[in-house]
């Protein structure tokens, strides 16, 4: 009986402890990220939706219209600023109402920086909008300065009068004191009379001398020509910065979106930042190069011969664009730069520890990029090609056919396979790259296979170009390059998603690699379609402005 009472008492005690523990300690762990925080989700959802609308949909159109130097660029920039401002409002409200889950994050700082940059860019764009209208309908700078100088001279003449009355006798032919027989008074009133002959005190005379001397010095230093020169130089520098911002603002927006995802998910903290940065930077490079490849297919960079076309002559595009290197040279240079810099960073996340087989494998890949990129640049060098051709003996027989010594047609177009070979080898290596988790192994295999397919498609492009070199300055648009663009964009997204923190989050929520793969494929298709629309909008706007300039409007495309 006592034993049964003892057991019953222990059971009641355990139940009481359990009830007390349930009443004081929640069954679920407290949220430690913005993603798991349940309150005020409406604010953050509105912030995300508005920022995606501004940075992904409105900003690219604004940038393309600005690069195309159309009047519609200012309207697009103001639309972006308006949407971005509302998104910032929701983000600020959300930050004020929620705890600080990610202290000292980069997203807030970078977001405000990019917002100020695009705001300044819009202001400069407005000043460039009607530059010719201002020049046509407003007085020129020289005329304005001349009128201003005439007014100043008249004021100085009036201030140098030394009459002893209330201004009587100011007419040139009228004596001052109504006594024409007083030559002394008349001479003293003349402006060009000597200072010592005027009826003024010595301090006033010295003050007038100092004013005249200062005015002459200022006129010499700040002359009309020097002011115009300084103004032109300042305006030129501002316009150059505006054009640079046009080319960089999309990359800054991309970085802002990625840092927003990092902050919202609470990833890349502590040592995880090295893996995250490595995957985001490398994957982002492939992602953007895929977008660039699709732009080349659509006809972008045709003026420098990057659209699988013949480079236009110097008389059409100018000396600077005519001297631009080939696209294959730039690809080789990027590969070389990646290998030269990344070879020293592969062990950064394991500083102070021993080198593992994985570290050596990554360093070997960097060395491959370094050597392959260097070899590709050397192959693209015209100087080396001409030097190697000089080893052939010169024709000595007068009966030799001159056509035999003409450069072949393939010299007009680059078919350098080194960049494609490097990407093909990278795909092969990553598709067999073993990881600690099956999800990570699958993700690496997926984007490795996509890079492998991109390299094969580029090889098909070179075969087509070698068999039938381009003969027109218009873009040839090989269909195989669309495959290259798709594989690079989707592979870059998967590359960025295969970092350690994201893989751990997928495994914790029981999500497999195929989920990420399908999302990446759908996102890639949408982005490619949107890029084509953006480029078409730019072409339409440029054609519209060309028609307007032909019709004789009084404005200039800045």
Buried (B, 14 or more C-beta within 10 A) or exposed (E): EEEEEEEEEEEEEEEEEEEEEEEEEEEEEEBEBBBEBEEBEEBBEBBBEBBEBBBBBBBBBBBBBBBBBBBBBBEBBBBBBEBBEBBBBBBEBBBEEBEEBBEEBBBBEBBEEBBEBBBBBBEBBBBBBBBBEEEEEEEEBEEEBEEEEEEEEEEEEEEBEBBEEEEEBEEEEEBBBEEEEEEEBBEBBEEEBEEEEBEBEEEEBEEBEEEEEEEEEEEEEEEBEEEBEEEEEEBEEBBEBBBEBBEEBBEBBBBBBBBBBBBBBBBBEEEBBBBBBBBBBBBBBBBBBBBBBBBBBBBBBBBBBBBBBBBBEEEEBEEEBBEBBBBBBBBBBBBBEBBBEBBEBBBEBBEEEEEEEEBEEBBEBBBBBBBBBBBBBBBBEEEEBEEEEEEEEEEEEEEEEEEEEEEEEEEEBBBBBBBBBBBBBBBBBBBEBEBEBEBBBBBBBBBBBBBBBBBBBBBBBBEBBEEEBBEEBEBBBBEBBBBBBBBBBBBBBBBBBBBBBBBBBBBEEEEEBEEBBEEBBEEBEEBBEBBBEBBEBBBBBBEBBEEBEEEEEEBBBB
